Amino acid sequence: DFYCEAVAFTRWGDDKLKNVVQSLGQNLALNWVGDVVPGKINGMYSAVVDDSGERQTHYNRKGSAASSMDVAWLKTLVKARDFMPKLWFLSGITSALSESCHELNIHIVKNYSESICVYDVNFRHQLLNVNQSAQHLEDIIPHVDILYVSEGDLKVLQEFDEQIRILDFRDKAGISKMGSQLMGHGPSLVVSRFGARGAVVANANASFFYELSSPVEAVDTTGAG
């Protein structure tokens, strides 16, 4: 009696999850709508809850349709839409997908300086190792206006700048110092996020603002960062 309908605007391809997902879709009467391009792997991830109640995420994004993004694609898109965004929000996950995606991020921060450029380190060890992610940060940070970091990015930040020695994101003094250190590499604003505990914002005037999160009853934390 269970029925579910899903609309997926994506590109199907040949990967290890294809048969499983298609079978699941048939069993649950799923309706898939999308752009079918043979040979492209689906950019998917699954989340399961382990015995301790913690959510474990399994990525399958390498080689996904999004990984084919490049500078030429962006130029065509901007020209076709005839507009320039006021803000670009870029992610370390995008850089991790493929070399062309990383080049795309660099192109944006270097060539669209009239817009505000935000970079979220967003480290995912399933996609990239610490050294590679730190190198991506080094390529991009001099051109970024606002940098987003979180506790999960700490190893990357320490690899990028050995002067960053904070060990605990609950150390507000350490967070403030880290914000100043990171601003020394280019950004005028550094936002350090603590999930449910809120965030600390550091700016070029050496001012620090601690913002509490809105109290909510967490039902599903996927994407809640």
Short mmCIF file of the C-alpha atoms (twelve columns), coordinates in Angstrom:
data_MODEL
# 
_entry.id   MODEL 
# 
loop_
_atom_site.group_PDB 
_atom_site.id 
_atom_site.type_symbol 
_atom_site.label_atom_id 
_atom_site.label_alt_id 
_atom_site.label_comp_id 
_atom_site.label_asym_id 
_atom_site.label_seq_id 
_atom_site.Cartn_x 
_atom_site.Cartn_y 
_atom_site.Cartn_z 
_atom_site.pdbx_PDB_model_num 
ATOM 1   C CA . ASP A 1   0.000  0.000  0.000   1 
ATOM 2   C CA . PHE A 2   3.013  2.258  0.167   1 
ATOM 3   C CA . TYR A 3   3.205  4.798  -2.632  1 
ATOM 4   C CA . CYS A 4   5.745  7.481  -3.310  1 
ATOM 5   C CA . GLU A 5   6.343  9.742  -6.288  1 
ATOM 6   C CA . ALA A 6   9.688  11.384 -6.908  1 
ATOM 7   C CA . VAL A 7   10.802 13.791 -9.585  1 
ATOM 8   C CA . ALA A 8   14.538 13.669 -10.204 1 
ATOM 9   C CA . PHE A 9   16.049 16.249 -12.538 1 
ATOM 10  C CA . THR A 10  19.323 14.447 -13.010 1 
ATOM 11  C CA . ARG A 11  21.425 12.464 -15.439 1 
ATOM 12  C CA . TRP A 12  21.278 8.717  -15.333 1 
ATOM 13  C CA . GLY A 13  24.313 6.603  -16.098 1 
ATOM 14  C CA . ASP A 14  25.993 3.311  -15.442 1 
ATOM 15  C CA . ASP A 15  27.170 3.067  -11.863 1 
ATOM 16  C CA . LYS A 16  26.909 0.596  -9.031  1 
ATOM 17  C CA . LEU A 17  23.747 2.174  -7.609  1 
ATOM 18  C CA . LYS A 18  21.786 2.348  -10.844 1 
ATOM 19  C CA . ASN A 19  20.198 -1.103 -10.669 1 
ATOM 20  C CA . VAL A 20  19.478 -0.783 -6.953  1 
ATOM 21  C CA . VAL A 21  17.797 2.589  -7.346  1 
ATOM 22  C CA . GLN A 22  15.820 1.529  -10.405 1 
ATOM 23  C CA . SER A 23  14.644 -1.600 -8.600  1 
ATOM 24  C CA . LEU A 24  13.675 0.469  -5.584  1 
ATOM 25  C CA . GLY A 25  11.822 2.874  -7.838  1 
ATOM 26  C CA . GLN A 26  9.826  0.042  -9.385  1 
ATOM 27  C CA . ASN A 27  8.969  -1.441 -6.011  1 
ATOM 28  C CA . LEU A 28  7.829  1.902  -4.622  1 
ATOM 29  C CA . ALA A 29  6.133  3.066  -7.816  1 
ATOM 30  C CA . LEU A 30  8.593  5.930  -8.213  1 
ATOM 31  C CA . ASN A 31  8.252  8.122  -11.268 1 
ATOM 32  C CA . TRP A 32  11.608 9.378  -12.488 1 
ATOM 33  C CA . VAL A 33  11.805 12.407 -14.758 1 
ATOM 34  C CA . GLY A 34  15.184 13.501 -15.963 1 
ATOM 35  C CA . ASP A 35  17.789 14.069 -18.608 1 
ATOM 36  C CA . VAL A 36  19.137 10.644 -19.525 1 
ATOM 37  C CA . VAL A 37  22.734 10.779 -20.724 1 
ATOM 38  C CA . PRO A 38  24.437 7.377  -21.177 1 
ATOM 39  C CA . GLY A 39  27.848 7.047  -19.580 1 
ATOM 40  C CA . LYS A 40  27.310 9.690  -16.904 1 
ATOM 41  C CA . ILE A 41  27.392 8.461  -13.335 1 
ATOM 42  C CA . ASN A 42  24.724 9.687  -10.963 1 
ATOM 43  C CA . GLY A 43  25.722 12.261 -8.387  1 
ATOM 44  C CA . MET A 44  24.078 10.551 -5.436  1 
ATOM 45  C CA . TYR A 45  24.623 9.899  -1.788  1 
ATOM 46  C CA . SER A 46  22.824 7.765  0.741   1 
ATOM 47  C CA . ALA A 47  22.458 8.247  4.473   1 
ATOM 48  C CA . VAL A 48  21.939 5.495  7.020   1 
ATOM 49  C CA . VAL A 49  21.592 5.589  10.801  1 
ATOM 50  C CA . ASP A 50  23.993 3.279  12.630  1 
ATOM 51  C CA . ASP A 51  23.339 1.375  15.864  1 
ATOM 52  C CA . SER A 52  24.397 4.361  17.982  1 
ATOM 53  C CA . GLY A 53  21.896 6.633  16.252  1 
ATOM 54  C CA . GLU A 54  24.554 8.544  14.305  1 
ATOM 55  C CA . ARG A 55  23.930 9.347  10.652  1 
ATOM 56  C CA . GLN A 56  26.522 7.911  8.270   1 
ATOM 57  C CA . THR A 57  26.653 9.380  4.760   1 
ATOM 58  C CA . HIS A 58  27.992 7.457  1.772   1 
ATOM 59  C CA . TYR A 59  28.996 9.555  -1.222  1 
ATOM 60  C CA . ASN A 60  28.893 8.618  -4.854  1 
ATOM 61  C CA . ARG A 61  29.534 11.966 -6.498  1 
ATOM 62  C CA . LYS A 62  32.828 11.480 -8.314  1 
ATOM 63  C CA . GLY A 63  32.085 11.368 -12.013 1 
ATOM 64  C CA . SER A 64  28.563 12.681 -11.503 1 
ATOM 65  C CA . ALA A 65  26.820 14.869 -14.051 1 
ATOM 66  C CA . ALA A 66  27.863 17.917 -12.028 1 
ATOM 67  C CA . SER A 67  31.511 16.942 -12.412 1 
ATOM 68  C CA . SER A 68  31.313 17.857 -16.103 1 
ATOM 69  C CA . MET A 69  30.856 21.541 -15.252 1 
ATOM 70  C CA . ASP A 70  33.636 23.733 -16.582 1 
ATOM 71  C CA . VAL A 71  34.485 27.358 -17.398 1 
ATOM 72  C CA . ALA A 72  33.057 27.154 -20.928 1 
ATOM 73  C CA . TRP A 73  29.739 25.876 -19.537 1 
ATOM 74  C CA . LEU A 74  29.571 28.793 -17.087 1 
ATOM 75  C CA . LYS A 75  30.345 31.411 -19.729 1 
ATOM 76  C CA . THR A 76  27.593 30.015 -21.930 1 
ATOM 77  C CA . LEU A 77  25.157 30.015 -19.008 1 
ATOM 78  C CA . VAL A 78  25.917 33.617 -17.970 1 
ATOM 79  C CA . LYS A 79  25.681 34.832 -21.571 1 
ATOM 80  C CA . ALA A 80  22.417 32.973 -22.192 1 
ATOM 81  C CA . ARG A 81  20.796 34.382 -19.061 1 
ATOM 82  C CA . ASP A 82  22.332 37.830 -19.586 1 
ATOM 83  C CA . PHE A 83  22.816 38.601 -15.924 1 
ATOM 84  C CA . MET A 84  25.542 38.695 -13.317 1 
ATOM 85  C CA . PRO A 85  24.804 37.244 -9.856  1 
ATOM 86  C CA . LYS A 86  25.326 39.589 -6.917  1 
ATOM 87  C CA . LEU A 87  26.753 36.698 -4.915  1 
ATOM 88  C CA . TRP A 88  28.511 33.442 -5.741  1 
ATOM 89  C CA . PHE A 89  28.345 30.751 -3.054  1 
ATOM 90  C CA . LEU A 90  31.053 28.205 -3.832  1 
ATOM 91  C CA . SER A 91  31.743 24.917 -2.092  1 
ATOM 92  C CA . GLY A 92  34.784 22.752 -1.516  1 
ATOM 93  C CA . ILE A 93  32.588 19.826 -2.543  1 
ATOM 94  C CA . THR A 94  32.347 21.326 -6.037  1 
ATOM 95  C CA . SER A 95  36.145 21.578 -6.274  1 
ATOM 96  C CA . ALA A 96  36.402 17.942 -5.155  1 
ATOM 97  C CA . LEU A 97  34.184 16.612 -7.943  1 
ATOM 98  C CA . SER A 98  36.663 17.104 -10.777 1 
ATOM 99  C CA . GLU A 99  39.586 19.220 -11.921 1 
ATOM 100 C CA . SER A 100 37.319 21.181 -14.257 1 
ATOM 101 C CA . CYS A 101 35.012 21.980 -11.322 1 
ATOM 102 C CA . HIS A 102 37.953 23.273 -9.282  1 
ATOM 103 C CA . GLU A 103 39.079 25.391 -12.244 1 
ATOM 104 C CA . LEU A 104 35.515 26.699 -12.447 1 
ATOM 105 C CA . ASN A 105 35.621 27.841 -8.805  1 
ATOM 106 C CA . ILE A 106 38.972 29.577 -9.393  1 
ATOM 107 C CA . HIS A 107 37.646 31.256 -12.546 1 
ATOM 108 C CA . ILE A 108 34.653 32.658 -10.656 1 
ATOM 109 C CA . VAL A 109 36.616 34.164 -7.761  1 
ATOM 110 C CA . LYS A 110 39.220 35.656 -10.101 1 
ATOM 111 C CA . ASN A 111 36.953 37.015 -12.842 1 
ATOM 112 C CA . TYR A 112 33.748 38.112 -11.116 1 
ATOM 113 C CA . SER A 113 35.173 40.452 -8.506  1 
ATOM 114 C CA . GLU A 114 32.197 42.791 -8.907  1 
ATOM 115 C CA . SER A 115 30.135 40.109 -7.179  1 
ATOM 116 C CA . ILE A 116 30.513 38.908 -3.598  1 
ATOM 117 C CA . CYS A 117 32.337 35.559 -3.548  1 
ATOM 118 C CA . VAL A 118 31.712 33.155 -0.675  1 
ATOM 119 C CA . TYR A 119 33.667 29.909 -0.245  1 
ATOM 120 C CA . ASP A 120 32.586 27.121 2.085   1 
ATOM 121 C CA . VAL A 121 35.508 24.742 2.775   1 
ATOM 122 C CA . ASN A 122 32.977 21.932 3.346   1 
ATOM 123 C CA . PHE A 123 35.579 19.165 3.630   1 
ATOM 124 C CA . ARG A 124 34.397 15.634 2.801   1 
ATOM 125 C CA . HIS A 125 37.023 12.947 3.279   1 
ATOM 126 C CA . GLN A 126 34.991 10.606 1.053   1 
ATOM 127 C CA . LEU A 127 35.756 12.882 -1.901  1 
ATOM 128 C CA . LEU A 128 39.171 14.380 -1.254  1 
ATOM 129 C CA . ASN A 129 42.079 14.003 1.152   1 
ATOM 130 C CA . VAL A 130 43.203 16.731 3.557   1 
ATOM 131 C CA . ASN A 131 46.238 17.808 1.498   1 
ATOM 132 C CA . GLN A 132 44.214 18.199 -1.697  1 
ATOM 133 C CA . SER A 133 41.482 20.158 0.063   1 
ATOM 134 C CA . ALA A 134 44.084 22.451 1.669   1 
ATOM 135 C CA . GLN A 135 45.607 23.058 -1.778  1 
ATOM 136 C CA . HIS A 136 42.181 23.975 -3.156  1 
ATOM 137 C CA . LEU A 137 41.728 26.415 -0.282  1 
ATOM 138 C CA . GLU A 138 45.140 27.958 -1.005  1 
ATOM 139 C CA . ASP A 139 44.167 28.459 -4.656  1 
ATOM 140 C CA . ILE A 140 40.888 30.193 -3.826  1 
ATOM 141 C CA . ILE A 141 41.166 32.023 -0.494  1 
ATOM 142 C CA . PRO A 142 43.130 35.109 -1.746  1 
ATOM 143 C CA . HIS A 143 40.167 36.036 -3.958  1 
ATOM 144 C CA . VAL A 144 37.309 35.261 -1.548  1 
ATOM 145 C CA . ASP A 145 35.232 37.904 0.265   1 
ATOM 146 C CA . ILE A 146 33.619 35.592 2.826   1 
ATOM 147 C CA . LEU A 147 34.968 32.265 4.077   1 
ATOM 148 C CA . TYR A 148 32.776 29.659 5.777   1 
ATOM 149 C CA . VAL A 149 34.408 27.044 8.009   1 
ATOM 150 C CA . SER A 150 33.148 24.460 10.464  1 
ATOM 151 C CA . GLU A 151 34.565 21.952 12.923  1 
ATOM 152 C CA . GLY A 152 34.794 19.288 10.226  1 
ATOM 153 C CA . ASP A 153 37.219 21.507 8.283   1 
ATOM 154 C CA . LEU A 154 39.751 21.819 11.108  1 
ATOM 155 C CA . LYS A 155 42.359 19.396 9.697   1 
ATOM 156 C CA . VAL A 156 42.232 21.174 6.354   1 
ATOM 157 C CA . LEU A 157 42.692 24.589 7.987   1 
ATOM 158 C CA . GLN A 158 45.669 23.352 10.004  1 
ATOM 159 C CA . GLU A 159 47.242 21.818 6.905   1 
ATOM 160 C CA . PHE A 160 46.691 25.091 5.032   1 
ATOM 161 C CA . ASP A 161 48.144 27.299 7.796   1 
ATOM 162 C CA . GLU A 162 50.336 25.661 10.439  1 
ATOM 163 C CA . GLN A 163 49.813 28.670 12.719  1 
ATOM 164 C CA . ILE A 164 46.201 27.564 13.251  1 
ATOM 165 C CA . ARG A 165 46.425 25.412 16.357  1 
ATOM 166 C CA . ILE A 166 42.903 25.446 17.741  1 
ATOM 167 C CA . LEU A 167 41.807 21.984 18.852  1 
ATOM 168 C CA . ASP A 168 38.272 22.593 19.993  1 
ATOM 169 C CA . PHE A 169 35.582 24.673 18.288  1 
ATOM 170 C CA . ARG A 170 34.088 25.418 21.713  1 
ATOM 171 C CA . ASP A 171 37.137 27.606 22.403  1 
ATOM 172 C CA . LYS A 172 35.724 31.040 21.466  1 
ATOM 173 C CA . ALA A 173 39.041 32.831 21.993  1 
ATOM 174 C CA . GLY A 174 40.730 30.307 19.742  1 
ATOM 175 C CA . ILE A 175 37.996 30.698 17.133  1 
ATOM 176 C CA . SER A 176 38.425 34.476 17.142  1 
ATOM 177 C CA . LYS A 177 42.189 34.119 16.672  1 
ATOM 178 C CA . MET A 178 41.651 31.631 13.865  1 
ATOM 179 C CA . GLY A 179 39.294 34.092 12.169  1 
ATOM 180 C CA . SER A 180 41.988 36.775 12.238  1 
ATOM 181 C CA . GLN A 181 44.566 34.340 10.886  1 
ATOM 182 C CA . LEU A 182 42.332 33.302 7.998   1 
ATOM 183 C CA . MET A 183 41.462 36.915 7.140   1 
ATOM 184 C CA . GLY A 184 45.195 37.485 6.745   1 
ATOM 185 C CA . HIS A 185 44.991 35.298 3.627   1 
ATOM 186 C CA . GLY A 186 42.377 37.461 1.891   1 
ATOM 187 C CA . PRO A 187 38.761 37.213 3.122   1 
ATOM 188 C CA . SER A 188 37.149 40.238 4.776   1 
ATOM 189 C CA . LEU A 189 34.740 38.025 6.725   1 
ATOM 190 C CA . VAL A 190 35.181 34.576 8.286   1 
ATOM 191 C CA . VAL A 191 32.150 32.665 9.528   1 
ATOM 192 C CA . SER A 192 32.890 29.780 11.904  1 
ATOM 193 C CA . ARG A 193 29.879 27.519 12.352  1 
ATOM 194 C CA . PHE A 194 29.056 25.328 15.355  1 
ATOM 195 C CA . GLY A 195 25.847 23.659 14.160  1 
ATOM 196 C CA . ALA A 196 23.212 23.890 16.879  1 
ATOM 197 C CA . ARG A 197 25.519 26.063 19.020  1 
ATOM 198 C CA . GLY A 198 25.475 28.937 16.521  1 
ATOM 199 C CA . ALA A 199 28.315 30.744 14.747  1 
ATOM 200 C CA . VAL A 200 31.090 33.291 15.263  1 
ATOM 201 C CA . VAL A 201 31.630 35.963 12.610  1 
ATOM 202 C CA . ALA A 202 34.979 37.744 12.417  1 
ATOM 203 C CA . ASN A 203 35.467 40.863 10.278  1 
ATOM 204 C CA . ALA A 204 38.373 43.015 9.147   1 
ATOM 205 C CA . ASN A 205 37.740 45.527 11.962  1 
ATOM 206 C CA . ALA A 206 38.737 42.841 14.465  1 
ATOM 207 C CA . SER A 207 35.133 42.651 15.654  1 
ATOM 208 C CA . PHE A 208 33.641 39.293 16.558  1 
ATOM 209 C CA . PHE A 209 29.970 38.457 16.728  1 
ATOM 210 C CA . TYR A 210 28.549 35.329 18.332  1 
ATOM 211 C CA . GLU A 211 25.166 34.394 16.921  1 
ATOM 212 C CA . LEU A 212 23.070 31.706 18.587  1 
ATOM 213 C CA . SER A 213 21.116 29.250 16.477  1 
ATOM 214 C CA . SER A 214 17.333 29.408 16.519  1 
ATOM 215 C CA . PRO A 215 16.049 26.711 18.872  1 
ATOM 216 C CA . VAL A 216 14.431 23.898 16.917  1 
ATOM 217 C CA . GLU A 217 13.522 20.291 17.478  1 
ATOM 218 C CA . ALA A 218 15.895 18.414 15.175  1 
ATOM 219 C CA . VAL A 219 14.056 15.788 13.155  1 
ATOM 220 C CA . ASP A 220 16.576 15.232 10.365  1 
ATOM 221 C CA . THR A 221 19.937 17.026 10.310  1 
ATOM 222 C CA . THR A 222 20.796 16.243 6.679   1 
ATOM 223 C CA . GLY A 223 21.859 19.517 5.063   1 
ATOM 224 C CA . ALA A 224 21.147 21.452 8.244   1 
ATOM 225 C CA . GLY A 225 24.646 22.906 8.511   1 
# 
